[in-house]
Amino acid sequence: MSIQMIAPEVKNVPWQERPANIVNAPIWRYTENPIINRNPIEGVARIFNSAVVPYEDGFIGVFRGEQTNGVPYVYLGRSADGIHWNFEKDKVQFVDENGEPFMPVYAYDPRLVKVEDTYYIIWCGDFYGAAIGMAKTKDFKTFIRIENPFLPFNRNAVLFPRKINGNFVMLSRPSDSGHTPFGDIFVSESPDLTYWGKHRHVMGRGYEWWESLKIGGGAAPIETSEGWLLFYHGVSGTCNGYVYSIGGAILDLENPSIVKYRCENFILTPEEWYEERGFVPNVTFPCATIHDPKTGRIAIYYGCADSYVGLAFCQFDEIVDYIKKHSVVRDGDTEIGRR
C-alpha cells in the first residue's frame, strides 16, 4: 500500500517542473530564486526565515522583517501565486486578550500553522532571554498574544497542524542565552495552549557532518499515513563558521517523540550564491511548506543566508522514499524520550 499524504487539497501549489539534471536528493530549487530580495519595503532591509499558508484564493504569510535599525519584527504578506508577494508596510500589531497593545520586544523566525479554525504564529522573542512567543488569529486582522509557552531559553518552535490525543503538540529546541552551539529537538503537549507538559526528547544532533553541531525544527510537520514528515535544519561548524542545511525525518503519528526514519544525508545545503553569500553566509533554513495530497507536490519555503527567501520543490512519494532509503536511526531517536 502506498503512503498517503493527509492534508487539505491545495490546487494552486507554487510549482516548477523538475529539471532533468537533478542528482543526490530528489529536490530542486526554483530557477528564479530568491523570491524575496533585499529592501522589500520601507524600513526593512531583509526578509528571510518566514512562513506561509494557503488562505482564501491565494496565500498569506508571516515574515521576519529585519528592520534597518537591526531589530526584527513580524510583517504580513499576501500573494496570489505563492511566489510574488505584497507586504503590509507596518509590522503586525499584537494585542492581549483585552484588546490592549502587547507588542514583543522583538520577534524573529516566525512559523504559521492552522489548527482547526485558528491560525497560530510562533516566533522567537525576548522573555527575559530568548524564548518562544505565540499569537492567534482567525482573520489576519486581529492578532492576540498567548502566554509564553516555555521558560527561556528556547527557539525554533512549531505546532503540529492537528491535535494528537486531544492535545496541542509543539516541537521546540531548548537552548542557552547566546547563539547556541548545541541543541536537540523536543516535543511538548498542552490541552489549552496555557499549560505545557509531557516534554519528550525527539532527536539529537546527528553523527553526520551537516548536523553534527545542533538541530532544530523547521516547517510544520506534514501528516502522512506513515507518520509525520518533518523538514528540519541541521548545523555544522566549520573553520569559516556555521553551515545550515535542511534534513528530513518521519516521526511516529501518535507519539512523535519516536523517530521512525531519519535521513542520513541532507536534502538541501548551501550551494547557490543567495544561500552562500549574505548577511549570515551558508544558510538554508526551512520554515514552511505548501503541499497537496492529490498531486503530491510540496513547495518548501526556506531562508537563505539571513538575507532572502528561497523556494524549492519535491514530490511527496520521492522524498519519503529517499528518507526511508537513506534512514539511519539510533537509540536516542527510537526511544520514547523520557528519562
C-alpha positions in Angstrom: 0.0 0.0 0.0 1.4 3.4 -1.0 1.9 6.1 1.6 -0.7 8.8 1.6 -0.4 12.5 2.5 -3.2 13.5 4.9 -3.9 17.2 4.3 -6.4 19.6 2.7 -6.2 19.8 -1.1 -4.3 22.9 -2.4 -4.9 23.2 -6.2 -2.5 26.1 -6.8 0.7 24.9 -5.1 3.6 27.0 -6.4 5.4 24.8 -8.8 8.1 24.4 -11.3 8.7 21.1 -13.1 11.7 19.0 -12.1 14.8 19.6 -14.3 16.5 16.6 -15.9 19.9 17.0 -14.2 18.9 16.6 -10.6 21.2 14.3 -8.6 21.5 13.3 -5.0 18.3 14.3 -3.1 15.1 14.5 -5.1 14.6 18.2 -4.5 15.2 21.2 -6.8 15.3 24.9 -6.5 13.1 27.5 -8.2 15.2 28.9 -11.0 14.0 32.4 -10.2 15.2 32.3 -6.6 15.4 34.3 -4.5 11.7 35.1 -4.5 12.1 37.9 -2.0 15.1 40.3 -2.4 16.7 42.8 -0.1 15.0 46.1 0.9 11.5 44.8 0.1 9.6 47.6 1.9 10.4 50.9 3.5 12.2 50.4 6.8 13.0 46.8 6.2 16.4 45.7 5.0 15.9 42.0 4.6 13.1 39.4 4.8 14.0 35.8 5.4 13.1 32.7 7.6 9.4 33.2 7.0 6.3 31.0 6.9 3.2 30.9 4.6 -0.1 29.1 4.3 -2.9 28.8 1.8 -5.6 31.4 2.5 -8.8 32.2 0.6 -7.9 32.0 -3.1 -4.2 32.6 -2.6 -1.6 32.6 0.2 -0.7 34.6 3.3 2.4 34.7 5.3 4.2 36.0 8.4 7.7 37.3 7.5 10.8 38.0 9.5 11.4 41.6 8.6 14.9 42.7 9.7 14.4 46.5 10.1 17.1 48.9 9.0 17.8 49.5 12.7 18.6 45.8 13.1 15.5 44.9 15.2 13.4 42.0 13.7 9.6 42.1 13.8 6.8 40.1 12.1 5.3 41.5 8.9 2.3 40.3 7.0 2.4 39.4 3.3 -0.1 38.2 0.7 0.3 36.5 -2.6 -1.9 35.2 -5.4 0.7 32.6 -6.5 2.9 32.0 -3.5 5.9 33.5 -5.4 5.2 37.2 -5.8 4.5 38.9 -2.5 3.0 42.2 -1.4 3.8 43.2 2.2 2.0 45.5 4.6 4.2 48.4 5.4 3.6 48.3 9.2 4.6 45.4 11.4 1.9 43.1 12.8 0.2 44.7 15.7 -0.3 42.2 18.6 -2.8 42.8 21.4 -3.6 41.0 24.6 -6.9 39.2 25.4 -8.4 42.5 26.4 -7.5 44.1 23.0 -4.8 46.3 24.5 -1.4 46.7 22.6 1.0 43.9 23.6 4.0 44.1 21.2 7.0 41.9 21.7 10.4 43.4 22.3 11.5 41.7 19.0 10.3 38.7 17.1 12.0 36.6 14.5 11.8 33.3 12.6 8.0 33.1 12.7 6.1 29.9 11.9 2.4 29.9 10.8 0.2 26.9 11.4 -3.5 26.3 11.1 -5.1 24.1 13.8 -8.8 23.6 13.4 -10.3 27.0 12.7 -7.5 29.2 14.1 -4.1 30.3 12.7 -1.2 30.3 15.2 2.0 32.4 14.8 5.0 31.1 16.7 8.3 33.0 16.9 11.4 33.6 18.9 11.3 36.7 21.1 12.5 38.2 24.3 11.0 36.8 27.5 13.9 37.9 29.8 16.0 35.9 27.4 15.4 34.2 24.1 12.1 32.3 24.3 9.0 31.3 22.4 6.3 33.8 21.6 2.8 32.9 20.4 -0.3 34.6 19.0 -3.5 33.5 17.3 -5.8 34.9 14.6 -8.8 33.9 12.6 -9.0 36.8 10.2 -5.4 38.2 9.9 -6.7 41.4 11.2 -6.6 40.9 15.0 -3.6 39.1 16.4 -4.0 38.1 20.1 -0.9 37.2 22.1 -0.9 33.9 24.0 1.1 33.5 27.2 4.7 32.3 26.5 4.6 28.5 26.5 8.1 27.9 27.8 10.7 29.5 30.1 13.9 30.9 28.5 15.9 29.8 26.7 14.2 28.2 23.7 13.9 28.6 19.9 12.6 27.0 16.7 9.1 26.1 18.0 6.4 24.9 15.6 3.0 23.5 16.2 1.7 20.3 14.7 -1.3 21.0 12.4 -3.7 19.0 14.4 -4.2 17.9 18.0 -2.8 14.5 19.0 -4.8 12.5 21.6 -6.8 15.7 22.3 -3.8 17.9 23.0 -1.9 20.6 21.1 1.6 19.4 20.3 4.7 21.5 19.6 8.3 21.0 18.7 10.9 23.2 20.2 14.7 23.5 20.7 15.8 24.4 24.3 19.0 26.4 24.2 21.1 28.9 26.1 21.2 32.7 26.0 23.7 33.0 23.2 23.9 31.9 19.6 23.5 28.3 20.8 26.4 25.9 20.0 24.2 23.0 20.8 20.6 21.9 20.6 18.2 18.9 20.3 14.5 18.8 19.2 11.9 18.2 22.0 8.2 17.8 21.8 5.6 19.1 24.4 1.8 18.8 24.8 -0.9 21.2 26.1 -4.6 20.8 26.5 -5.2 24.6 26.2 -2.1 26.3 25.0 -1.5 27.6 28.5 -0.2 24.6 30.5 2.5 22.6 28.8 4.0 19.3 29.8 4.8 15.8 28.8 8.1 17.1 27.5 9.9 14.4 25.4 13.2 14.3 23.6 12.7 13.7 19.9 16.1 13.6 18.4 19.6 15.0 19.0 22.3 16.3 16.7 23.5 13.7 14.2 26.7 11.9 13.6 26.8 13.2 10.0 28.8 16.4 9.3 25.9 18.5 8.3 24.0 18.2 11.6 26.9 17.5 13.9 26.6 20.7 16.0 22.9 21.2 16.6 19.4 20.7 15.0 16.1 22.5 15.2 12.6 22.3 13.9 11.6 23.8 10.6 8.3 23.6 8.7 5.2 22.4 10.3 5.1 18.6 10.1 3.1 17.1 7.3 0.7 14.3 8.3 1.0 11.1 6.3 -0.2 7.5 6.7 3.4 6.6 7.6 3.9 9.3 10.2 4.8 13.0 10.4 7.0 14.2 7.6 9.4 16.7 9.1 11.7 19.1 7.3 14.2 20.4 9.9 17.6 22.2 9.9 20.9 20.8 10.9 24.0 22.9 11.7 27.7 22.1 11.3 30.7 24.0 12.5 33.5 24.7 10.0 36.7 26.7 10.1 34.7 29.5 8.5 31.6 29.4 10.7 28.3 27.6 10.9 26.6 25.9 7.9 22.8 25.4 8.0 21.4 22.5 5.9 17.9 21.0 5.5 17.2 17.5 6.6 14.2 15.1 6.6 12.7 12.7 9.1 9.4 10.8 9.7 8.0 10.8 13.3 5.5 8.4 14.7 2.0 9.5 14.1 0.5 9.2 17.6 3.8 9.5 19.6 6.0 11.9 17.7 8.8 11.7 20.2 9.7 8.4 18.4 11.6 8.8 15.1 10.7 6.1 12.6 13.1 7.3 9.8 15.8 9.9 9.8 17.7 10.7 6.6 21.4 10.3 7.0 22.0 12.8 4.2 21.0 16.4 4.0 18.3 17.1 1.4 19.4 20.7 0.7 22.6 22.5 1.6 24.0 25.9 0.7 25.2 25.8 -2.9 23.8 28.8 -4.7 25.0 32.4 -4.4 21.9 33.5 -2.5 22.5 30.7 0.1 26.2 31.1 0.4 26.5 34.9 0.3 24.6 37.2 2.5 24.3 38.8 6.0 24.9 35.4 7.5 26.5 33.2 4.8 25.9 29.5 4.2 22.3 29.2 5.5 19.3 27.2 4.2 16.6 27.3 6.8 13.2 25.7 6.3 10.1 27.4 7.7 7.1 26.3 5.8 5.6 24.0 3.1 2.7 24.3 0.8 1.6 20.8 -0.1 -1.2 19.0 -1.9 -2.2 15.3 -1.4 -3.8 14.9 -4.8 -0.7 15.8 -6.9 1.9 15.1 -4.2 3.5 18.4 -4.8 5.5 20.0 -2.0 6.9 23.5 -2.1 9.4 24.3 0.6 10.0 27.9 1.7 13.4 28.5 3.2 15.5 31.4 4.4 18.8 32.0 2.5 21.9 33.5 4.2 19.7 35.6 6.5 19.0 37.8 3.5 16.5 36.2 1.2 13.6 33.8 0.8 14.1 30.8 -1.5 11.7 28.2 -2.8 12.4 24.5 -3.5 10.2 21.7 -4.8 9.9 17.9 -4.3 7.3 15.2 -4.9 5.9 13.6 -1.8 6.4 9.9 -2.7 10.0 10.6 -3.9 11.1 12.5 -0.8 9.5 9.9 1.5 11.2 7.1 -0.4 14.5 8.9 -0.2 14.3 9.5 3.6 13.4 5.8 4.2 16.1 4.5 1.8 18.8 6.6 3.5 17.5 6.3 7.0 19.8 5.8 10.0 18.1 5.8 13.4 19.8 5.3 16.8 18.6 4.6 20.3 18.1 8.3 21.1 15.8 8.5 18.1 13.6 5.5 18.6 13.1 5.7 22.4 10.1 7.4 23.9 12.3 10.3 25.0 11.5 10.2 28.7 14.1 9.7 31.4 
